C-alpha cells in the first residue's frame, strides 16, 4: 500500500491551525500525535479505533490518549 500524503489545512490568511495546535502541546503529547499522524500516513483509510473515530459524513477524528502508551 502506498503511503498517504498528510496535508494540514491552511486558512486564507496563511495560518495553519493544526500546526499551531500541535506546537502548543507538551513534548510528550506532541510526540504521540506525530507518531499517530505517521500511523495514519502508513494506514490511510484502513486506520481504525483506537487511532481514529468516525464523526459521520466521511469525517474522522485522529485520536491520541494522554497518559497511555501507543499500541503498535
PDB file of N, CA, C and O in Angstrom:
ATOM      1  N   UNK A   1       0.835  -1.177   0.000  1.00  0.00           N
ATOM      2  CA  UNK A   1       0.000   0.000   0.000  1.00  0.00           C
ATOM      3  C   UNK A   1       0.884   1.245   0.000  1.00  0.00           C
ATOM      4  O   UNK A   1       1.846   1.323   0.764  1.00  0.00           O
ATOM      5  N   UNK A   2       0.567   2.196  -0.836  1.00  0.00           N
ATOM      6  CA  UNK A   2       1.319   3.447  -0.899  1.00  0.00           C
ATOM      7  C   UNK A   2       0.993   4.301   0.325  1.00  0.00           C
ATOM      8  O   UNK A   2      -0.129   4.283   0.830  1.00  0.00           O
ATOM      9  N   UNK A   3       1.975   5.034   0.785  1.00  0.00           N
ATOM     10  CA  UNK A   3       1.758   5.924   1.918  1.00  0.00           C
ATOM     11  C   UNK A   3       0.852   7.070   1.511  1.00  0.00           C
ATOM     12  O   UNK A   3       0.905   7.555   0.381  1.00  0.00           O
ATOM     13  N   UNK A   4       0.023   7.492   2.447  1.00  0.00           N
ATOM     14  CA  UNK A   4      -0.831   8.656   2.226  1.00  0.00           C
ATOM     15  C   UNK A   4      -0.019   9.913   2.441  1.00  0.00           C
ATOM     16  O   UNK A   4       0.920   9.922   3.237  1.00  0.00           O
ATOM     17  N   UNK A   5      -0.372  10.971   1.739  1.00  0.00           N
ATOM     18  CA  UNK A   5       0.248  12.271   1.958  1.00  0.00           C
ATOM     19  C   UNK A   5      -0.590  13.008   2.998  1.00  0.00           C
ATOM     20  O   UNK A   5      -1.807  13.118   2.848  1.00  0.00           O
ATOM     21  N   UNK A   6       0.047  13.511   4.043  1.00  0.00           N
ATOM     22  CA  UNK A   6      -0.642  14.269   5.080  1.00  0.00           C
ATOM     23  C   UNK A   6      -0.487  15.754   4.748  1.00  0.00           C
ATOM     24  O   UNK A   6       0.629  16.266   4.658  1.00  0.00           O
ATOM     25  N   UNK A   7      -1.612  16.433   4.568  1.00  0.00           N
ATOM     26  CA  UNK A   7      -1.616  17.857   4.251  1.00  0.00           C
ATOM     27  C   UNK A   7      -2.433  18.557   5.325  1.00  0.00           C
ATOM     28  O   UNK A   7      -3.584  18.198   5.570  1.00  0.00           O
ATOM     29  N   UNK A   8      -1.838  19.555   5.965  1.00  0.00           N
ATOM     30  CA  UNK A   8      -2.535  20.294   7.002  1.00  0.00           C
ATOM     31  C   UNK A   8      -3.288  21.473   6.402  1.00  0.00           C
ATOM     32  O   UNK A   8      -2.794  22.143   5.495  1.00  0.00           O
ATOM     33  N   UNK A   9      -4.467  21.714   6.908  1.00  0.00           N
ATOM     34  CA  UNK A   9      -5.321  22.814   6.476  1.00  0.00           C
ATOM     35  C   UNK A   9      -4.614  24.148   6.675  1.00  0.00           C
ATOM     36  O   UNK A   9      -3.984  24.382   7.707  1.00  0.00           O
ATOM     37  N   UNK A  10      -4.725  25.022   5.672  1.00  0.00           N
ATOM     38  CA  UNK A  10      -4.176  26.378   5.761  1.00  0.00           C
ATOM     39  C   UNK A  10      -5.295  27.362   5.471  1.00  0.00           C
ATOM     40  O   UNK A  10      -5.972  27.263   4.448  1.00  0.00           O
ATOM     41  N   UNK A  11      -5.486  28.314   6.378  1.00  0.00           N
ATOM     42  CA  UNK A  11      -6.524  29.335   6.207  1.00  0.00           C
ATOM     43  C   UNK A  11      -6.091  30.362   5.160  1.00  0.00           C
ATOM     44  O   UNK A  11      -4.920  30.420   4.784  1.00  0.00           O
ATOM     45  N   UNK A  12      -7.043  31.169   4.695  1.00  0.00           N
ATOM     46  CA  UNK A  12      -6.779  32.184   3.675  1.00  0.00           C
ATOM     47  C   UNK A  12      -5.702  33.168   4.115  1.00  0.00           C
ATOM     48  O   UNK A  12      -4.976  33.704   3.278  1.00  0.00           O
ATOM     49  N   UNK A  13      -5.590  33.413   5.429  1.00  0.00           N
ATOM     50  CA  UNK A  13      -4.579  34.349   5.928  1.00  0.00           C
ATOM     51  C   UNK A  13      -3.195  33.718   6.067  1.00  0.00           C
ATOM     52  O   UNK A  13      -2.247  34.370   6.503  1.00  0.00           O
ATOM     53  N   UNK A  14      -3.090  32.427   5.689  1.00  0.00           N
ATOM     54  CA  UNK A  14      -1.808  31.727   5.738  1.00  0.00           C
ATOM     55  C   UNK A  14      -1.543  30.978   7.031  1.00  0.00           C
ATOM     56  O   UNK A  14      -0.578  30.218   7.114  1.00  0.00           O
ATOM     57  N   UNK A  15      -2.379  31.176   8.039  1.00  0.00           N
ATOM     58  CA  UNK A  15      -2.167  30.468   9.307  1.00  0.00           C
ATOM     59  C   UNK A  15      -2.551  28.995   9.166  1.00  0.00           C
ATOM     60  O   UNK A  15      -3.369  28.630   8.321  1.00  0.00           O
ATOM     61  N   UNK A  16      -1.952  28.166  10.002  1.00  0.00           N
ATOM     62  CA  UNK A  16      -2.191  26.723   9.984  1.00  0.00           C
ATOM     63  C   UNK A  16      -2.621  26.282  11.382  1.00  0.00           C
ATOM     64  O   UNK A  16      -1.777  25.995  12.231  1.00  0.00           O
ATOM     65  N   UNK A  17      -3.931  26.228  11.622  1.00  0.00           N
ATOM     66  CA  UNK A  17      -4.443  25.919  12.957  1.00  0.00           C
ATOM     67  C   UNK A  17      -3.956  24.584  13.519  1.00  0.00           C
ATOM     68  O   UNK A  17      -3.673  24.490  14.713  1.00  0.00           O
ATOM     69  N   UNK A  18      -3.855  23.571  12.696  1.00  0.00           N
ATOM     70  CA  UNK A  18      -3.407  22.266  13.191  1.00  0.00           C
ATOM     71  C   UNK A  18      -1.949  22.340  13.625  1.00  0.00           C
ATOM     72  O   UNK A  18      -1.587  21.804  14.672  1.00  0.00           O
ATOM     73  N   UNK A  19      -1.117  22.992  12.837  1.00  0.00           N
ATOM     74  CA  UNK A  19       0.291  23.160  13.199  1.00  0.00           C
ATOM     75  C   UNK A  19       0.399  23.924  14.517  1.00  0.00           C
ATOM     76  O   UNK A  19       1.167  23.542  15.400  1.00  0.00           O
ATOM     77  N   UNK A  20      -0.369  24.999  14.645  1.00  0.00           N
ATOM     78  CA  UNK A  20      -0.357  25.774  15.887  1.00  0.00           C
ATOM     79  C   UNK A  20      -0.789  24.921  17.074  1.00  0.00           C
ATOM     80  O   UNK A  20      -0.196  24.997  18.150  1.00  0.00           O
ATOM     81  N   UNK A  21      -1.833  24.104  16.874  1.00  0.00           N
ATOM     82  CA  UNK A  21      -2.303  23.222  17.944  1.00  0.00           C
ATOM     83  C   UNK A  21      -1.217  22.225  18.343  1.00  0.00           C
ATOM     84  O   UNK A  21      -0.934  22.053  19.529  1.00  0.00           O
ATOM     85  N   UNK A  22      -0.609  21.567  17.354  1.00  0.00           N
ATOM     86  CA  UNK A  22       0.425  20.572  17.654  1.00  0.00           C
ATOM     87  C   UNK A  22       1.604  21.198  18.399  1.00  0.00           C
ATOM     88  O   UNK A  22       2.141  20.597  19.329  1.00  0.00           O
ATOM     89  N   UNK A  23       2.000  22.388  17.995  1.00  0.00           N
ATOM     90  CA  UNK A  23       3.123  23.053  18.649  1.00  0.00           C
ATOM     91  C   UNK A  23       2.778  23.536  20.056  1.00  0.00           C
ATOM     92  O   UNK A  23       3.676  23.784  20.861  1.00  0.00           O
ATOM     93  N   UNK A  24       1.484  23.672  20.359  1.00  0.00           N
ATOM     94  CA  UNK A  24       1.066  24.103  21.697  1.00  0.00           C
ATOM     95  C   UNK A  24       1.072  22.960  22.712  1.00  0.00           C
ATOM     96  O   UNK A  24       1.009  23.202  23.917  1.00  0.00           O
ATOM     97  N   UNK A  25       1.148  21.719  22.233  1.00  0.00           N
ATOM     98  CA  UNK A  25       1.114  20.551  23.124  1.00  0.00           C
ATOM     99  C   UNK A  25       2.441  20.398  23.868  1.00  0.00           C
ATOM    100  O   UNK A  25       3.489  20.848  23.405  1.00  0.00           O
ATOM    101  N   UNK A  26       2.364  19.747  25.037  1.00  0.00           N
ATOM    102  CA  UNK A  26       3.613  19.451  25.733  1.00  0.00           C
ATOM    103  C   UNK A  26       4.394  18.421  24.918  1.00  0.00           C
ATOM    104  O   UNK A  26       3.836  17.756  24.044  1.00  0.00           O
ATOM    105  N   UNK A  27       5.662  18.299  25.206  1.00  0.00           N
ATOM    106  CA  UNK A  27       6.569  17.476  24.405  1.00  0.00           C
ATOM    107  C   UNK A  27       6.090  16.042  24.250  1.00  0.00           C
ATOM    108  O   UNK A  27       6.134  15.492  23.150  1.00  0.00           O
ATOM    109  N   UNK A  28       5.633  15.431  25.333  1.00  0.00           N
ATOM    110  CA  UNK A  28       5.207  14.028  25.298  1.00  0.00           C
ATOM    111  C   UNK A  28       3.966  13.843  24.419  1.00  0.00           C
ATOM    112  O   UNK A  28       3.907  12.921  23.605  1.00  0.00           O
ATOM    113  N   UNK A  29       2.983  14.723  24.589  1.00  0.00           N
ATOM    114  CA  UNK A  29       1.753  14.602  23.798  1.00  0.00           C
ATOM    115  C   UNK A  29       2.022  14.935  22.341  1.00  0.00           C
ATOM    116  O   UNK A  29       1.447  14.307  21.452  1.00  0.00           O
ATOM    117  N   UNK A  30       2.879  15.905  22.078  1.00  0.00           N
ATOM    118  CA  UNK A  30       3.237  16.248  20.699  1.00  0.00           C
ATOM    119  C   UNK A  30       3.871  15.041  20.011  1.00  0.00           C
ATOM    120  O   UNK A  30       3.551  14.745  18.860  1.00  0.00           O
ATOM    121  N   UNK A  31       4.765  14.345  20.710  1.00  0.00           N
ATOM    122  CA  UNK A  31       5.415  13.153  20.137  1.00  0.00           C
ATOM    123  C   UNK A  31       4.370  12.080  19.828  1.00  0.00           C
ATOM    124  O   UNK A  31       4.441  11.434  18.783  1.00  0.00           O
ATOM    125  N   UNK A  32       3.402  11.883  20.727  1.00  0.00           N
ATOM    126  CA  UNK A  32       2.344  10.900  20.472  1.00  0.00           C
ATOM    127  C   UNK A  32       1.522  11.281  19.248  1.00  0.00           C
ATOM    128  O   UNK A  32       1.185  10.427  18.427  1.00  0.00           O
ATOM    129  N   UNK A  33       1.204  12.563  19.130  1.00  0.00           N
ATOM    130  CA  UNK A  33       0.410  12.995  17.986  1.00  0.00           C
ATOM    131  C   UNK A  33       1.169  12.817  16.675  1.00  0.00           C
ATOM    132  O   UNK A  33       0.594  12.373  15.681  1.00  0.00           O
ATOM    133  N   UNK A  34       2.462  13.160  16.665  1.00  0.00           N
ATOM    134  CA  UNK A  34       3.236  12.970  15.434  1.00  0.00           C
ATOM    135  C   UNK A  34       3.363  11.488  15.088  1.00  0.00           C
ATOM    136  O   UNK A  34       3.338  11.129  13.911  1.00  0.00           O
ATOM    137  N   UNK A  35       3.499  10.627  16.090  1.00  0.00           N
ATOM    138  CA  UNK A  35       3.545   9.191  15.830  1.00  0.00           C
ATOM    139  C   UNK A  35       2.198   8.712  15.276  1.00  0.00           C
ATOM    140  O   UNK A  35       2.154   7.902  14.350  1.00  0.00           O
ATOM    141  N   UNK A  36       1.109   9.215  15.846  1.00  0.00           N
ATOM    142  CA  UNK A  36      -0.223   8.844  15.371  1.00  0.00           C
ATOM    143  C   UNK A  36      -0.441   9.329  13.938  1.00  0.00           C
ATOM    144  O   UNK A  36      -1.044   8.619  13.133  1.00  0.00           O
ATOM    145  N   UNK A  37       0.036  10.515  13.616  1.00  0.00           N
ATOM    146  CA  UNK A  37      -0.050  11.029  12.246  1.00  0.00           C
ATOM    147  C   UNK A  37       0.752  10.142  11.297  1.00  0.00           C
ATOM    148  O   UNK A  37       0.327   9.894  10.169  1.00  0.00           O
ATOM    149  N   UNK A  38       1.906   9.667  11.752  1.00  0.00           N
ATOM    150  CA  UNK A  38       2.702   8.763  10.923  1.00  0.00           C
ATOM    151  C   UNK A  38       1.980   7.431  10.712  1.00  0.00           C
ATOM    152  O   UNK A  38       2.051   6.853   9.627  1.00  0.00           O
ATOM    153  N   UNK A  39       1.290   6.944  11.739  1.00  0.00           N
ATOM    154  CA  UNK A  39       0.495   5.716  11.603  1.00  0.00           C
ATOM    155  C   UNK A  39      -0.624   5.952  10.588  1.00  0.00           C
ATOM    156  O   UNK A  39      -0.926   5.066   9.789  1.00  0.00           O
ATOM    157  N   UNK A  40      -1.243   7.139  10.610  1.00  0.00           N
ATOM    158  CA  UNK A  40      -2.251   7.494   9.609  1.00  0.00           C
ATOM    159  C   UNK A  40      -1.642   7.484   8.212  1.00  0.00           C
ATOM    160  O   UNK A  40      -2.247   6.962   7.276  1.00  0.00           O
ATOM    161  N   UNK A  41      -0.452   8.055   8.065  1.00  0.00           N
ATOM    162  CA  UNK A  41       0.230   8.082   6.764  1.00  0.00           C
ATOM    163  C   UNK A  41       0.429   6.662   6.236  1.00  0.00           C
ATOM    164  O   UNK A  41       0.261   6.412   5.042  1.00  0.00           O
ATOM    165  N   UNK A  42       0.782   5.745   7.114  1.00  0.00           N
ATOM    166  CA  UNK A  42       1.040   4.358   6.713  1.00  0.00           C
ATOM    167  C   UNK A  42      -0.243   3.585   6.381  1.00  0.00           C
ATOM    168  O   UNK A  42      -0.254   2.763   5.464  1.00  0.00           O
ATOM    169  N   UNK A  43      -1.324   3.849   7.127  1.00  0.00           N
ATOM    170  CA  UNK A  43      -2.529   3.028   7.028  1.00  0.00           C
ATOM    171  C   UNK A  43      -3.687   3.670   6.283  1.00  0.00           C
ATOM    172  O   UNK A  43      -4.601   2.969   5.849  1.00  0.00           O
ATOM    173  N   UNK A  44      -3.669   4.973   6.127  1.00  0.00           N
ATOM    174  CA  UNK A  44      -4.710   5.663   5.378  1.00  0.00           C
ATOM    175  C   UNK A  44      -6.115   5.288   5.798  1.00  0.00           C
ATOM    176  O   UNK A  44      -6.444   5.330   6.984  1.00  0.00           O
ATOM    177  N   UNK A  45      -6.948   4.922   4.836  1.00  0.00           N
ATOM    178  CA  UNK A  45      -8.356   4.598   5.082  1.00  0.00           C
ATOM    179  C   UNK A  45      -8.539   3.373   5.967  1.00  0.00           C
ATOM    180  O   UNK A  45      -9.630   3.169   6.499  1.00  0.00           O
ATOM    181  N   UNK A  46      -7.520   2.562   6.140  1.00  0.00           N
ATOM    182  CA  UNK A  46      -7.635   1.361   6.963  1.00  0.00           C
ATOM    183  C   UNK A  46      -7.436   1.643   8.447  1.00  0.00           C
ATOM    184  O   UNK A  46      -7.611   0.741   9.266  1.00  0.00           O
ATOM    185  N   UNK A  47      -7.077   2.865   8.812  1.00  0.00           N
ATOM    186  CA  UNK A  47      -6.871   3.216  10.219  1.00  0.00           C
ATOM    187  C   UNK A  47      -8.211   3.181  10.949  1.00  0.00           C
ATOM    188  O   UNK A  47      -9.187   3.780  10.498  1.00  0.00           O
ATOM    189  N   UNK A  48      -8.250   2.492  12.053  1.00  0.00           N
ATOM    190  CA  UNK A  48      -9.495   2.345  12.831  1.00  0.00           C
ATOM    191  C   UNK A  48      -9.245   2.710  14.287  1.00  0.00           C
ATOM    192  O   UNK A  48      -8.149   3.119  14.671  1.00  0.00           O
ATOM    193  N   UNK A  49     -10.322   2.546  15.105  1.00  0.00           N
ATOM    194  CA  UNK A  49     -10.192   2.803  16.533  1.00  0.00           C
ATOM    195  C   UNK A  49      -9.086   1.918  17.084  1.00  0.00           C
ATOM    196  O   UNK A  49      -8.986   0.770  16.651  1.00  0.00           O
ATOM    197  N   UNK A  50      -8.340   2.324  17.911  1.00  0.00           N
ATOM    198  CA  UNK A  50      -8.377   3.471  18.788  1.00  0.00           C
ATOM    199  C   UNK A  50      -7.655   4.695  18.235  1.00  0.00           C
ATOM    200  O   UNK A  50      -7.581   5.718  18.915  1.00  0.00           O
ATOM    201  N   UNK A  51      -7.128   4.615  17.030  1.00  0.00           N
ATOM    202  CA  UNK A  51      -6.402   5.748  16.448  1.00  0.00           C
ATOM    203  C   UNK A  51      -7.310   6.762  15.779  1.00  0.00           C
ATOM    204  O   UNK A  51      -6.943   7.933  15.679  1.00  0.00           O
ATOM    205  N   UNK A  52      -8.476   6.354  15.320  1.00  0.00           N
ATOM    206  CA  UNK A  52      -9.403   7.283  14.680  1.00  0.00           C
ATOM    207  C   UNK A  52     -10.828   6.866  15.020  1.00  0.00           C
ATOM    208  O   UNK A  52     -11.089   5.724  15.398  1.00  0.00           O
ATOM    209  N   UNK A  53     -11.741   7.821  14.876  1.00  0.00           N
ATOM    210  CA  UNK A  53     -13.147   7.537  15.128  1.00  0.00           C
ATOM    211  C   UNK A  53     -13.980   8.319  14.123  1.00  0.00           C
ATOM    212  O   UNK A  53     -13.721   9.494  13.862  1.00  0.00           O
ATOM    213  N   UNK A  54     -14.977   7.654  13.568  1.00  0.00           N
ATOM    214  CA  UNK A  54     -15.863   8.297  12.607  1.00  0.00           C
ATOM    215  C   UNK A  54     -16.743   9.327  13.307  1.00  0.00           C
ATOM    216  O   UNK A  54     -17.309   9.063  14.367  1.00  0.00           O
ATOM    217  N   UNK A  55     -16.848  10.505  12.695  1.00  0.00           N
ATOM    218  CA  UNK A  55     -17.749  11.540  13.183  1.00  0.00           C
ATOM    219  C   UNK A  55     -18.979  11.640  12.293  1.00  0.00           C
ATOM    220  O   UNK A  55     -19.860  12.468  12.524  1.00  0.00           O
ATOM    221  N   UNK A  56     -19.031  10.781  11.264  1.00  0.00           N
ATOM    222  CA  UNK A  56     -20.141  10.786  10.315  1.00  0.00           C
ATOM    223  C   UNK A  56     -19.793  11.569   9.060  1.00  0.00           C
ATOM    224  O   UNK A  56     -18.868  12.380   9.058  1.00  0.00           O
ATOM    225  N   UNK A  57     -20.538  11.322   8.001  1.00  0.00           N
ATOM    226  CA  UNK A  57     -20.361  12.006   6.716  1.00  0.00           C
ATOM    227  C   UNK A  57     -18.943  11.898   6.166  1.00  0.00           C
ATOM    228  O   UNK A  57     -18.469  12.816   5.497  1.00  0.00           O
ATOM    229  N   UNK A  58     -18.257  10.782   6.443  1.00  0.00           N
ATOM    230  CA  UNK A  58     -16.911  10.566   5.920  1.00  0.00           C
ATOM    231  C   UNK A  58     -15.824  11.346   6.644  1.00  0.00           C
ATOM    232  O   UNK A  58     -14.687  11.408   6.176  1.00  0.00           O
ATOM    233  N   UNK A  59     -16.165  11.940   7.780  1.00  0.00           N
ATOM    234  CA  UNK A  59     -15.194  12.716   8.564  1.00  0.00           C
ATOM    235  C   UNK A  59     -14.736  11.869   9.747  1.00  0.00           C
ATOM    236  O   UNK A  59     -15.549  11.271  10.452  1.00  0.00           O
ATOM    237  N   UNK A  60     -13.414  11.829   9.953  1.00  0.00           N
ATOM    238  CA  UNK A  60     -12.846  11.072  11.066  1.00  0.00           C
ATOM    239  C   UNK A  60     -11.983  11.991  11.918  1.00  0.00           C
ATOM    240  O   UNK A  60     -11.360  12.926  11.415  1.00  0.00           O
ATOM    241  N   UNK A  61     -11.959  11.706  13.220  1.00  0.00           N
ATOM    242  CA  UNK A  61     -11.032  12.413  14.094  1.00  0.00           C
ATOM    243  C   UNK A  61      -9.836  11.509  14.347  1.00  0.00           C
ATOM    244  O   UNK A  61      -9.970  10.286  14.397  1.00  0.00           O
ATOM    245  N   UNK A  62      -8.676  12.111  14.504  1.00  0.00           N
ATOM    246  CA  UNK A  62      -7.459  11.391  14.833  1.00  0.00           C
ATOM    247  C   UNK A  62      -7.307  11.457  16.342  1.00  0.00           C
ATOM    248  O   UNK A  62      -7.445  12.531  16.926  1.00  0.00           O
ATOM    249  N   UNK A  63      -7.025  10.325  16.988  1.00  0.00           N
ATOM    250  CA  UNK A  63      -7.031  10.267  18.443  1.00  0.00           C
ATOM    251  C   UNK A  63      -5.694   9.800  19.003  1.00  0.00           C
ATOM    252  O   UNK A  63      -5.050   8.898  18.468  1.00  0.00           O
ATOM    253  N   UNK A  64      -5.305  10.439  20.086  1.00  0.00           N
ATOM    254  CA  UNK A  64      -4.146  10.002  20.881  1.00  0.00           C
ATOM    255  C   UNK A  64      -4.504  10.259  22.324  1.00  0.00           C
ATOM    256  O   UNK A  64      -5.017  11.330  22.650  1.00  0.00           O
ATOM    257  N   UNK A  65      -4.248   9.310  23.191  1.00  0.00           N
ATOM    258  CA  UNK A  65      -4.628   9.427  24.599  1.00  0.00           C
ATOM    259  C   UNK A  65      -3.469   9.927  25.445  1.00  0.00           C
ATOM    260  O   UNK A  65      -2.320   9.524  25.265  1.00  0.00           O
ATOM    261  N   UNK A  66      -3.801  10.809  26.366  1.00  0.00           N
ATOM    262  CA  UNK A  66      -2.820  11.297  27.333  1.00  0.00           C
ATOM    263  C   UNK A  66      -2.616  10.212  28.389  1.00  0.00           C
ATOM    264  O   UNK A  66      -3.574   9.615  28.880  1.00  0.00           O
ATOM    265  N   UNK A  67      -1.368   9.975  28.723  1.00  0.00           N
ATOM    266  CA  UNK A  67      -1.071   9.028  29.797  1.00  0.00           C
ATOM    267  C   UNK A  67      -1.152   7.573  29.405  1.00  0.00           C
ATOM    268  O   UNK A  67      -1.238   6.704  30.273  1.00  0.00           O
ATOM    269  N   UNK A  68      -1.126   7.285  28.114  1.00  0.00           N
ATOM    270  CA  UNK A  68      -1.142   5.889  27.682  1.00  0.00           C
ATOM    271  C   UNK A  68      -0.083   5.684  26.621  1.00  0.00           C
ATOM    272  O   UNK A  68       0.280   6.610  25.895  1.00  0.00           O
ATOM    273  N   UNK A  69       0.399   4.478  26.543  1.00  0.00           N
ATOM    274  CA  UNK A  69       1.399   4.135  25.527  1.00  0.00           C
ATOM    275  C   UNK A  69       0.673   3.828  24.218  1.00  0.00           C
ATOM    276  O   UNK A  69      -0.456   3.338  24.229  1.00  0.00           O
ATOM    277  N   UNK A  70       1.315   4.112  23.116  1.00  0.00           N
ATOM    278  CA  UNK A  70       0.759   3.735  21.820  1.00  0.00           C
ATOM    279  C   UNK A  70       0.945   2.247  21.610  1.00  0.00           C
ATOM    280  O   UNK A  70       2.008   1.697  21.898  1.00  0.00           O
ATOM    281  N   UNK A  71      -0.085   1.602  21.109  1.00  0.00           N
ATOM    282  CA  UNK A  71      -0.014   0.167  20.814  1.00  0.00           C
ATOM    283  C   UNK A  71       0.320  -0.010  19.348  1.00  0.00           C
ATOM    284  O   UNK A  71      -0.537   0.182  18.486  1.00  0.00           O
ATOM    285  N   UNK A  72       1.551  -0.374  19.060  1.00  0.00           N
ATOM    286  CA  UNK A  72       1.959  -0.524  17.652  1.00  0.00           C
ATOM    287  C   UNK A  72       1.821  -1.937  17.197  1.00  0.00           C
ATOM    288  O   UNK A  72       2.119  -2.246  16.043  1.00  0.00           O
TER     289      UNK A  72
END
